[in-house]
Amino acid sequence: MLKAMVGLFLEHAGERMERISSGLDAGEANEVEHGSHSLKSSAANVGAECVRGLAQEIEDLASRGTLDGVQGLHDRLREAVADAEARLRELQGLRQ
């Protein structure tokens, strides 16, 4: 089960980040909220706590209709996702 969740996270994290980025670029808080909510949930499933926490912060701001401060969080989230992806790929390799 965990292997499947890790696979899903790795498969969809980029799409979810793109949704957040696109929403941020367009000034659409609703898109940012939905993208960050999806990413938060999948990150929680695989124990990527830094990703989960940052996505939660972004979701909270966007749900209030504001994108103030989101760009800085988004930059940190991008780095956290890349780190989580690398670590999860490494773990996948160890388990095969």
Helices and strands as residue ranges (DSSP letters): H 2-26, H 29-46, H 49-63, H 70-95
